[in-house]
C-alpha cells in the first residue's frame, strides 16, 4: 500500500509539470519581464499574438494607453477638448515693443465711457481711417498706470461735454494717460476737444489726430512721453504742448498744417525740456518746429523731412539756445 501511494504521488507530479506552461489568471504575475500595463486580466502572457496590437493596456478600463502623446503637457487636451500647442501657452512672450499691453482680456480702465471691445494690442501700422467707425466720448477716458488701451483703430469724437475743439482753454481731454499708461491704435476725429493729457511716463503708438483741436497732446506732469507712429492734421496753434519738465520723444510721425509742432509753456523759463524728433515728416507749420522760453531746453532732430516751416520757409527753432540744438541727416523738401 505504501509503495502504491508513492507511485501515485510520482505520477501526479509528472502530470502536473507537463511542458511547464500554465494560464494567467486574475491576480497572477506576468512573466518574461513584462510590466503590469502590458496585459489585461484574463489574457495570455508573453508576446502579443500575431496580428494583435502591442499598445499597452490600462488594466482598470481595458482601453489602450497612448504612451507618447499623453505624456507631454503640450499635448494634454485643453478645456475645449483640443490639443494644446505649447508655443501658444501663456509662457509665450509678446513682442518687446508691446510689453505691458492688455493681456487675458483685461479691461482698459474702469473709468472708460466707451467699450472698445479690445482683445489685445494690435500695433501694426497706420489705421484705415476710411473704415473706422465713430464713437462719441462725453466723459474723459482715463487709462490708469500699467494699463494699455487699444482703440482698435476706432474714431473717438469729443462730445459737447468735453469741448468743441476751439482754442478755448477750459476744454477737457478725450483721454488722460496716467503714469505708466499706454495708448495704441486710436483715431481722434473732429472735434477732439483738448486731445490727450499725459501725466508722467507714458507711451503712445499709432495715434492719429484728424483734427488737432486746442492741442493734440499736452504734457501735464513731469516724465518721459514717447510717441511712435501716428499723424496729426489741421490745428490753428501748436500740435504738442509741454507744461512740465520732461523728455519728449517722437518717432515715425507725420504732422501737417498747424501753428507750430512743439511748444514749451510760454511762462516756463526755468524748467528743462529735452525734445527728440526722429524719422518724421513735418510740413506747413506757420511758426516753427519747436519753441521755448527756457535757455535750458534742448532739441535733437534726426532723419526727418520738413517743408514750409515758419515765415522764412525753414525757421525750425524759436528761442532755442543754439548750444542745445542737434541736427543730423534731415532733408528740406
C-alpha distance (Angstrom), angle and dihedral (degrees) to the residues before:
residue distance angle dihedral
X1 . . .
X2 3.80 . .
X3 3.81 89.9 .
X4 3.84 89.6 50.7
X5 3.80 93.1 53.3
X6 3.81 91.3 50.3
X7 3.80 90.7 49.9
X8 3.83 91.2 49.1
X9 3.83 92.1 49.4
X10 3.82 91.3 50.3
X11 3.80 91.1 50.3
X12 3.82 92.5 50.6
X13 3.83 91.3 49.7
X14 3.80 92.9 51.6
X15 3.83 91.8 47.4
X16 3.82 94.8 50.0
X17 3.79 94.3 50.2
X18 3.82 93.8 50.7
X19 3.91 107.7 142.4
X20 3.81 92.3 -17.1
X21 3.86 94.8 -109.0
X22 3.77 128.2 127.1
X23 3.82 136.6 173.5
X24 3.82 120.8 -101.1
X25 3.79 111.0 -119.2
X26 3.75 131.4 -171.8
X27 3.78 106.7 -67.0
X28 3.83 95.3 21.0
X29 3.80 117.2 129.8
X30 3.82 113.6 -119.7
X31 3.78 116.9 -120.5
X32 3.78 132.5 -146.1
X33 3.82 94.0 62.8
X34 3.82 94.0 -72.2
X35 3.77 119.6 153.3
X36 3.76 123.5 -123.8
X37 3.83 92.4 -102.5
X38 3.82 91.8 59.2
X39 3.71 95.5 79.3
X40 3.77 145.1 38.3
X41 3.81 118.9 -128.6
X42 3.77 110.5 -93.7
X43 3.81 95.0 22.1
X44 3.76 125.1 113.5
X45 3.80 120.5 -91.3
X46 3.77 127.9 -127.5
X47 3.80 126.2 49.3
X48 3.80 119.5 -11.0
X49 3.78 115.9 -92.6
X50 3.79 118.6 -101.1
X51 3.80 111.8 -74.3
X52 3.81 93.8 17.9
X53 3.80 124.6 118.1
X54 3.76 121.1 -103.1
X55 3.81 90.5 -150.7
X56 3.81 109.9 129.2
X57 3.78 115.8 -109.1
X58 3.78 129.7 -134.8
X59 3.78 107.4 -125.3
X60 3.78 94.7 -152.3
X61 3.78 99.0 51.6
X62 3.77 103.9 19.3
X63 3.80 90.5 -129.0
X64 3.78 127.6 127.9
X65 3.81 117.5 -93.6
X66 3.80 116.1 -135.2
X67 3.76 100.8 -137.6
X68 3.81 94.2 -171.3
X69 3.81 119.3 36.4
X70 3.78 97.5 37.8
X71 3.76 94.5 56.0
X72 3.80 96.4 71.5
X73 3.79 127.1 72.4
X74 3.77 87.6 -139.6
X75 3.80 90.4 65.1
X76 3.78 99.8 43.1
X77 3.78 111.4 118.9
X78 3.79 111.8 -102.4
X79 3.80 124.0 -134.4
X80 3.79 88.1 -85.8
X81 3.80 92.4 56.2
X82 3.80 93.0 -111.0
X83 3.81 125.8 118.0
X84 3.76 115.1 -93.1
X85 3.78 116.5 -125.0
X86 3.79 107.7 -140.9
X87 3.79 90.2 -146.0
X88 3.81 89.0 62.1
X89 3.78 98.8 49.7
X90 3.78 124.6 112.9
X91 3.79 88.8 -92.6
X92 3.79 89.5 72.6
X93 3.81 113.5 106.7
X94 3.77 124.9 -128.4
X95 3.81 117.1 -133.4
X96 3.78 112.2 -73.3
X97 3.78 92.7 -119.7
X98 3.76 88.7 61.8
X99 3.77 98.7 49.4
X100 3.79 111.1 144.6
X101 3.81 94.0 27.9
X102 3.80 126.6 145.9
X103 3.78 108.8 -73.6
X104 3.78 134.4 -177.3
X105 3.79 93.3 13.1
X106 3.80 95.1 -61.3
X107 3.79 115.4 174.9
X108 3.81 115.4 -110.3
X109 3.80 93.5 -132.7
X110 3.75 139.5 -23.7
X111 3.81 88.7 -131.7
X112 3.80 97.7 57.8
X113 3.76 115.8 124.1
X114 3.80 93.2 -157.0
X115 3.78 133.9 50.6
X116 3.79 109.9 -128.0
X117 3.78 94.6 -175.4
X118 3.78 87.0 -137.8
X119 3.78 117.6 178.2
X120 3.77 98.5 178.8
X121 3.70 144.1 -43.7
X122 3.79 119.1 -50.3
X123 3.78 107.8 178.6
X124 3.81 100.2 165.6
X125 3.79 103.8 138.8
X126 3.77 136.4 -77.5
X127 3.80 118.7 -4.3
X128 3.80 121.4 -116.3
X129 3.78 99.2 -111.9
X130 3.79 93.5 -172.1
X131 3.80 90.7 63.1
X132 3.81 98.4 40.9
X133 3.78 119.3 117.9
X134 3.82 118.7 -141.3
X135 3.79 130.8 -121.0
X136 3.81 124.1 -171.5
X137 3.80 113.5 -136.4
X138 3.81 116.1 -153.3
X139 3.80 97.0 167.9
X140 3.79 126.2 44.3
X141 3.80 111.9 -98.7
X142 3.80 108.8 -129.2
X143 3.80 118.3 -154.2
X144 3.77 106.9 -162.4
X145 3.79 131.2 -146.1
X146 3.79 113.4 -65.6
X147 3.81 94.1 11.3
X148 3.79 129.8 117.4
X149 3.77 119.8 -149.8
X150 3.80 112.1 -155.7
X151 3.79 109.7 -166.7
X152 3.81 91.0 -171.6
X153 3.82 89.5 -137.0
X154 3.80 94.4 -62.7
X155 3.80 120.4 149.6
X156 3.81 116.2 -115.0
X157 3.82 116.6 -159.3
X158 3.80 123.2 -171.4
X159 3.78 115.5 -116.9
X160 3.80 121.0 -138.6
X161 3.81 90.2 -95.6
X162 3.83 89.8 68.0
X163 3.79 100.4 41.3
X164 3.76 145.6 -85.7
X165 3.81 99.7 -95.8
X166 3.82 94.1 -109.2
X167 3.82 124.3 128.7
X168 3.78 91.6 -88.1
X169 3.83 108.3 133.6
X170 3.81 96.9 -145.7
X171 3.82 97.7 70.8
X172 3.79 124.5 119.9
X173 3.81 125.9 -129.5
X174 3.78 125.3 -108.3
X175 3.83 89.3 -136.8
X176 3.79 133.4 23.3
X177 3.80 115.4 -164.0
X178 3.77 113.6 -157.7
X179 3.79 123.2 -153.2
X180 3.83 108.9 -62.1
X181 3.82 96.0 16.2
X182 3.81 127.3 132.9
X183 3.81 130.1 -155.7
X184 3.81 122.9 -163.5
X185 3.81 139.6 172.9
X186 3.79 99.7 11.2
X187 3.81 131.2 147.5
X188 3.79 117.3 -161.0
X189 3.78 110.5 -155.3
X190 3.78 131.3 -167.5
X191 2.95 122.3 -38.3
X192 3.80 99.4 31.1
X193 3.85 96.3 170.7
X194 3.84 106.3 -155.5
X195 3.80 94.1 -17.5
X196 3.80 115.1 -143.8
X197 3.82 129.3 -11.1
X198 3.81 120.4 -154.3
X199 3.78 123.6 -155.0
X200 3.81 110.4 -171.4
X201 3.81 128.5 -41.1
X202 3.80 108.4 5.2
X203 3.81 138.3 151.3
X204 3.78 132.6 -150.3
X205 3.79 128.5 -168.8
X206 3.79 129.6 -174.4
X207 3.81 96.9 -3.3
X208 3.81 116.9 158.1
X209 3.80 126.6 -163.1
X210 3.81 108.8 -161.2
X211 3.79 86.8 -178.0
X212 3.80 120.4 21.8
X213 3.79 94.2 -150.6
X214 3.81 116.6 -174.7
X215 3.82 90.4 -22.8
X216 3.78 128.4 -19.8
X217 3.80 92.7 -138.0
X218 3.80 134.9 -0.8
X219 3.80 125.9 -162.1
X220 3.80 103.2 -141.9
X221 3.82 101.5 171.0
X222 3.79 133.4 32.4
X223 3.79 118.5 -87.4
X224 3.79 143.3 88.8
X225 3.80 117.0 -61.0
X226 3.80 117.2 -167.0
X227 3.80 125.8 -170.7
X228 3.80 119.5 -172.5
X229 3.77 115.8 -177.8
X230 3.78 128.5 -11.3
X231 3.79 144.1 104.4
X232 3.82 139.3 -113.2
X233 3.80 128.7 -164.9
X234 3.79 142.2 179.9
X235 3.78 115.3 12.1
X236 3.78 129.1 154.5
X237 3.81 93.2 -146.9
X238 3.83 134.6 10.8
X239 3.78 127.0 -15.3
X240 3.83 97.2 -150.9
X241 3.80 124.4 27.2
X242 3.83 122.1 -162.1
X243 3.80 115.9 -160.4
X244 3.82 101.2 164.5
X245 3.79 138.8 46.1
X246 3.78 103.8 -83.0
X247 3.79 151.7 129.2
X248 3.79 115.7 -104.0
X249 3.82 120.0 -165.2
X250 3.78 121.7 -178.2
X251 3.81 123.8 178.4
X252 3.82 135.8 173.1
X253 3.79 93.5 8.6
X254 3.82 134.7 146.2
X255 3.81 120.7 -152.2
X256 3.80 125.8 176.3
X257 3.79 137.8 173.7
X258 3.79 112.1 8.4
X259 3.80 140.5 117.0
X260 3.81 95.7 -101.0
X261 3.77 136.5 -16.4
X262 3.83 100.3 -129.8
X263 3.81 130.5 9.9
X264 3.78 128.6 -174.7
X265 3.80 112.1 -149.1
X266 3.79 108.2 -78.3
X267 3.81 92.0 -136.3
X268 3.84 91.8 55.8
X269 3.79 112.7 91.5
X270 3.81 95.4 146.4
X271 3.78 110.7 50.1
X272 3.77 122.6 80.7
X273 3.78 122.4 -126.9
X274 3.81 121.5 -173.1
X275 3.80 113.9 -156.4
X276 3.83 123.5 -166.8
X277 3.82 119.5 -172.0
X278 3.79 118.4 -177.3
X279 3.79 134.8 171.2
X280 3.79 94.8 -8.3
X281 3.81 135.3 141.6
X282 3.81 112.4 -138.6
X283 3.79 121.7 177.9
X284 3.80 143.6 162.2
X285 3.81 98.4 19.8
X286 3.80 108.1 160.8
X287 3.80 95.7 -151.4
X288 3.82 115.6 15.9
X289 3.80 146.8 -58.4
X290 3.83 97.7 -100.7
X291 3.80 130.4 12.6
X292 3.79 127.8 -177.6
X293 3.78 140.1 162.3
X294 3.81 93.0 -154.1
X295 3.82 119.0 96.1
X296 3.80 88.2 -156.4
X297 3.79 97.9 60.2
X298 3.80 121.4 99.8
X299 3.79 140.0 -162.5
X300 3.80 131.4 -157.6
X301 3.81 118.6 -172.0
X302 3.81 122.5 -177.1
X303 3.83 137.8 168.6
X304 3.79 91.4 2.0
X305 3.80 132.8 141.6
X306 3.81 120.0 -146.2
X307 3.79 136.5 -179.7
X308 3.81 136.9 -175.4
X309 3.79 97.5 0.2
X310 3.83 119.0 170.1
X311 3.77 130.6 -16.2
X312 3.80 92.0 -66.4
X313 3.79 91.7 53.3
X314 3.79 96.7 -110.8
X315 3.84 109.5 37.0
X316 3.76 97.5 145.0
X317 3.81 102.1 169.2
X318 3.78 131.9 39.3
X319 3.84 118.4 -160.7
X320 3.80 92.5 -22.3
X321 3.80 113.9 148.3
X322 3.84 103.7 -106.8
X323 3.80 89.8 -138.5
X324 3.81 88.4 61.7
X325 3.80 97.5 53.3
X326 3.81 121.6 99.9
X327 3.80 122.0 179.8
X328 3.81 129.4 177.2
X329 3.80 136.2 169.2
X330 3.81 96.2 -10.5
X331 3.80 124.7 152.6
X332 3.78 130.8 -149.6
X333 3.80 112.9 -152.8
